[in-house]
Amino acid sequence: MFSHAVALTVASLIAFAAANIGDLIVLMLFFADQRFQPWQVVLGQYLGVSAVIGLCLLGAGPASHLPHMLIRALGIVPIAVGLHKLLSRPMDEEQKRVPRKSSSAAKVFAVAGISFADCSDDLAVFTPLYVRTSAGEKVLITLVFLVLIGAWCGVARFLTRNRTLGTRIRRIGDLIAPYALIGLGLFIMSW
């Protein structure tokens, strides 16, 4: 029993890491964006990824049969946010110092929407794990995933706040974030 739980935990770790490795970059972009508070990024990430996990749990069998066009359409979310970031860039340094007003809820839901869209491929990875497991095993897998969401946020935050890497990531992140989000959306739509 114990060895089975350990094997299931390791399988869950591998599944999460494989399905969400690209999500680290997206998280780093959000943490590098000075307009987002860390709690907004973490809460948004938990909401977005938890929604995907919930979909997998609720419809382990049917979730894998969602129309591909529906999943691809989720790419619109990061494209819209990327275009907004690109089009709303300050024109000069004076404008850059004026913080843009946006509600905390809007920021949380922006992160959640992008996380949900970015993690939509998790359906293909997580669903088989959930289909083949008992209720207790589903709980274990879900707990592992929930802990890993926090770990992913912690790693991304550490990388963007690191003295050596953080300054570069924040500087580059501001420049490439819109293009990265648009690229992510196009990837989701073509996947």
C-alpha positions in Angstrom: 0.0 0.0 0.0 2.7 2.5 1.0 4.9 1.7 -2.0 1.8 2.1 -4.3 1.2 5.6 -2.7 4.8 6.5 -3.3 4.7 5.3 -6.9 1.4 7.2 -7.5 3.0 10.4 -5.9 6.0 10.1 -8.2 3.8 9.6 -11.2 1.8 12.6 -10.2 5.0 14.7 -9.8 6.2 13.7 -13.2 2.8 14.2 -14.9 2.5 17.7 -13.4 6.1 18.7 -14.2 5.8 17.4 -17.8 2.5 19.1 -18.4 3.4 22.4 -16.7 7.1 23.1 -17.5 6.1 25.9 -19.9 3.9 27.4 -17.2 7.0 28.3 -15.2 7.9 30.9 -17.9 4.4 32.3 -17.9 4.5 32.6 -14.1 7.9 34.3 -14.3 6.4 36.8 -16.7 3.6 37.6 -14.3 5.9 37.8 -11.3 8.2 40.1 -13.3 5.3 42.4 -14.2 5.3 45.2 -11.5 1.6 45.7 -12.0 0.8 42.3 -10.4 1.1 41.7 -6.7 2.6 38.2 -5.9 -0.7 37.2 -4.2 -2.6 38.0 -7.3 -0.4 35.7 -9.4 -0.5 32.9 -6.9 -4.3 33.1 -6.4 -4.9 33.3 -10.2 -2.6 30.3 -10.8 -4.5 28.3 -8.2 -7.8 29.2 -9.7 -6.8 28.5 -13.2 -5.0 25.2 -12.6 -7.6 24.1 -10.1 -10.3 24.6 -12.7 -8.4 22.3 -15.0 -8.0 19.7 -12.3 -11.7 20.0 -11.4 -12.6 19.4 -15.1 -10.4 16.3 -15.0 -12.0 15.1 -11.8 -15.6 15.8 -12.8 -15.3 14.2 -16.2 -12.3 11.9 -16.3 -13.7 10.1 -19.2 -15.8 12.7 -21.0 -13.1 15.5 -20.4 -10.8 13.7 -22.8 -13.5 13.9 -25.5 -14.0 17.7 -25.4 -14.0 19.0 -28.9 -10.5 20.1 -29.9 -11.9 23.3 -31.3 -13.1 24.3 -27.8 -9.7 23.6 -26.2 -8.0 25.5 -29.0 -10.3 28.4 -28.6 -8.9 29.0 -25.1 -5.8 30.4 -26.9 -7.8 33.6 -27.3 -7.2 34.5 -23.7 -3.4 34.8 -23.7 -3.5 36.4 -27.2 -6.0 39.1 -25.9 -3.8 39.8 -22.8 -0.7 39.9 -24.9 -2.2 42.3 -27.3 -3.5 44.5 -24.5 0.0 44.6 -22.9 1.6 45.4 -26.3 -0.9 48.1 -27.1 -0.9 49.7 -23.7 2.8 50.1 -23.3 3.9 53.5 -22.0 5.3 55.8 -24.7 8.1 57.3 -22.6 9.7 57.0 -19.2 7.3 59.6 -17.6 4.3 57.5 -18.5 6.1 54.4 -17.3 6.2 55.8 -13.7 2.4 56.3 -13.5 0.9 53.0 -12.3 -2.0 51.7 -14.3 -5.2 51.3 -12.4 -6.7 47.8 -12.6 -8.8 46.0 -10.0 -7.2 43.2 -8.1 -10.0 40.9 -9.2 -9.3 41.7 -12.9 -5.6 40.8 -12.4 -6.4 37.6 -10.6 -8.8 36.6 -13.3 -6.3 37.5 -16.0 -3.8 35.1 -14.4 -6.4 32.5 -13.9 -7.6 32.7 -17.5 -4.1 32.4 -18.9 -3.3 29.6 -16.5 -6.4 27.8 -17.5 -5.7 28.2 -21.2 -2.1 27.3 -20.7 -2.9 24.2 -18.7 -5.7 23.0 -21.0 -3.2 20.4 -22.3 -3.2 19.0 -18.8 -6.5 17.4 -19.6 -4.7 14.9 -21.8 -2.1 14.2 -19.1 -4.1 14.3 -15.9 -7.3 12.6 -17.2 -5.6 9.2 -17.7 -4.2 9.3 -14.1 -7.7 10.0 -12.7 -9.5 7.5 -14.9 -7.5 4.6 -13.6 -7.6 5.4 -9.9 -9.8 4.9 -6.9 -11.4 7.8 -5.0 -8.5 7.8 -2.4 -5.9 7.8 -5.1 -7.7 10.7 -6.8 -7.4 12.6 -3.5 -3.7 11.9 -3.3 -3.1 12.9 -6.9 -5.0 16.1 -6.4 -3.1 17.0 -3.2 0.2 16.5 -5.0 -1.0 18.8 -7.8 -2.2 21.4 -5.4 1.2 21.4 -3.6 3.0 21.6 -6.9 1.0 24.6 -8.0 2.4 26.4 -4.9 5.9 25.0 -5.6 5.7 26.3 -9.2 4.8 29.7 -8.0 7.6 29.7 -5.5 10.2 28.7 -8.1 9.0 31.3 -10.5 9.0 34.0 -7.8 12.4 33.0 -6.7 13.8 33.2 -10.2 12.3 36.6 -10.8 13.5 38.0 -7.5 17.0 36.5 -7.6 19.6 39.4 -7.7 21.5 37.9 -10.6 18.7 36.5 -12.7 15.7 38.6 -11.5 16.8 42.0 -12.9 17.4 40.4 -16.3 14.2 38.4 -16.2 12.2 41.5 -15.3 13.8 43.7 -17.9 13.5 41.0 -20.6 10.1 40.0 -19.3 8.6 43.5 -19.8 9.8 43.4 -23.4 8.9 39.9 -24.4 5.8 39.2 -22.2 3.3 40.4 -24.9 4.9 38.4 -27.6 5.3 35.3 -25.3 1.6 35.5 -24.4 0.5 35.9 -28.0 2.8 33.0 -29.0 1.4 30.9 -26.2 -2.1 31.6 -27.4 -1.2 30.7 -31.0 0.4 27.5 -29.8 -2.7 26.5 -27.8 -4.9 27.3 -30.8 -2.7 25.2 -33.1 -2.2 22.3 -30.7 
